[in-house]
């Protein structure tokens, strides 16, 4: 009778931690690397999770997918390297330290506490990732806060500066008051917000010019307004211009409140909103209004009309008010008309309050000032309409609070017009280089290409700098009078990098400029800005992988074992505007090509009803809880069985079904183990031609499965792998072959040809299945490997997909037995119908007569 120490119950939650410990003690990952030495490399470069808080189900999906790929590539005959990493700098950690220790710590103390906190978080997350069965170089991960990586990031900044992409300037950037810093495009999300939508009149200041624009000798009345519409009343105090479209038609309208200038296409809607009747007196195109000035509603200054083709007629009045400090198009328009940086009004502080010197609203938070501004406009007789307006508005992705565009002096990477450096200028724009790189990159799923292409095609210049403390510095020295970089900037950056390599970013914080500049230090300002954390992670193809020269010149913290470009980057779909995006731009600036050959994107995890995970909904499923109750193996099978190209649904009910699927696989493998317990592949091997035909068929069927599953692994179609594995175990084996085999295994002589033939087949099937399942069901595969002896090797992962005997595969045999199984299925259907009708109690009570002809009869 069959016998095996492989238990029916997996008891995964208890046994899996023992395997994790054993893998660590026996140094399984180094053993895999040693066994793979000399093979072609496969590099999946890890997108670093942020070193803050416990991992969530999205992290689990990401790491399990990566682990499946790396293990499958090793089994396919590659030297697949996996170096996990962590993103360590940035505002969330800095905020956590502020919560624990207060906001007024010395900068170097904040940096020290942040570094220690990040290290603690990394250890917690590392244990959770290892608990999921993820194999990698956990003893030598890459950290963006490692001194060497911080130093090399400064060197990377120096290289893109030298190539001519970097400039410093005043521009409106995404600004979060809670962060007190600029934000990257990837850090902005949109949510509905209710604001005031107001129609505001700017009074006529130059009636003669207005009359001329409309072809009139004289205006019929002195009192009149050009009317604007806005949903941001707080920007009115910063207004410096008005915008009209050069080709749109504008009407001069006589109303009860005086003359109004409105876009012809919007006139009726506006008058209805204002509850006014009107008569059109004259019309002109917007270009006739150019440079005519109008009076600000409550400040004693004028706002000239500038032309802008971005003015649309889908809502509002057809006239846009322009506050250049708080809108990109406003800023560009005013710059086009010659406005200097020092002329731009910037009354909003980094904390979101109006400066104290601003008349009427000084010291007020801008959001709280909105109703006061509306009230002031009304008092001045310039308010034509006000209503609540719900619209999609920018929010900080961390704080979930509204943000603004705010003009501030920042460091930028130019997308279109690189400024050059010391006469050097790139041959083409960064945008053109990046778009070409996207065209040469493979995408899984393929729709990701169009998405990333669209983002790069339309993005503004990259704001590289931030106003934080816990981050890699932009270690520049700026002349106090000219604002120019020090002429020895490249040399100085290298000197700073050497110091940071020895003492971390704290070395820049404590650096006295005199140490590098000597007497010149009095003429220069030491910049306090830090670099965007997306520049941190986006530079890891240089700081970690070493770039194109990593393996030859020792560049990169892990350059000796990795290679550029990586074969694959794999992250969630949000990383098209995050890590995929920033990595592409940095690499194209440095190397002219993307840092990856392919991008794989997975969707977000939702509950069984398609809703996002939320504590308020009570639908959060923590990977730690699943591992601690059902086992990480269940999570791994769920990830593999789900089509990751869309949303991944998870719930207790879904996991219950996954458990059932796992049990079927486990029980099938247990049957194979139990019935080959007394089989010695050396002593009991039979020539293939001596096997019974059905055993040869089972072998051919397994080889067919292996070919398909290997192809699916190569194409990253893991849901097909999982489907085929479960289908093979439950239908081809459990529902057919093993069912037929039981009598022969249990009743034939122990050493009979009939029994040994079956065992030869079962052994071959087992050896292949344990490898095919290993990337997904890693713990179970190792448990099986331990039972079978596995030769001298302690892990299945030092092996490759097994090759079948040359004569093992036969399409003719597969076709023949497919026909036989079709006949069997037809008979079983008839028997079931007879049972339902009460004609028989079981199939043993039936006599079956099969009539066939031709090919069927020849079977």
Secondary structure, 3 states (H helix, E strand, C coil): CCCCCCCCCCCHHHHHHHHHHHHHHCCHHHHHHHHCCCCCEEEEECCCEECCCCCCHHHHHHHHHHHHHHHHHHHCCCEEECCCEEECCCHHHHHHHHHHHCCCCCHHHHHHHHHHHHHHHHHHHHHHHHHCCCCCCHHHCEECCCHHHHHHHHHHHHHHHHCCCEEEEEEEEEEECCCCEECCHHHEEEEEEEEEEEEEEEEECCHHHHHHHCCCCCCCCCCEEEEEEECCHHHHHHCCEEEECCCCEEEEEEECCEEEEEEHHHHHHHHHHHCCCEEEEEEEEHHHHCCCEEECCCCCCEEEEEECCCCCCCCCCCEEEECHHHCHHHHHHHHHCCCCHHHCCCCECCCCEECCCCCCCCCCEHHHHHHHHHHHHHHCCCEEEEEEEEEEEEEECCCCCECEEEEEEEEEECCCCCCCECCECCCCCHHHHHHHHHHCCEEECCHHHHHHHHHHHHCCCEECEECCCCCCECCCEEECCCCCECCCHHHHHHHHHHHHHHHCCHHHHCCCCHHHHHHHHHHEEECCCEECHHHHHHCHHHHCCCHHHHHHHCCCCCCCCCCCCECEEEEEHHHHCCHHHHHHHHHHHHHCCCCECEEEEECCEECCCCCECCCCCCCCCCHHHHHHHCCHHHHHHHHHHCCCCCCEECCHHHHHHHHHHHHHHHHHHHHHHHCCCCCCCCCCCCCHHHCCHHHHHHHHHHHHHHHHHHHHHHCCCHHHHHHHHHHHHHHHHHHHHHHHHHHHHHHCCCCCHHHHHHHHHHHHHHHHHHHHHHCCCHHHHHHHHHHHCCCCCCCHHHCCCCCCCHHHCCHHHHHHHHHHHHHHHHHHHHHHHHHHCCCCCCHHHCCCCCCCCHHHHHC
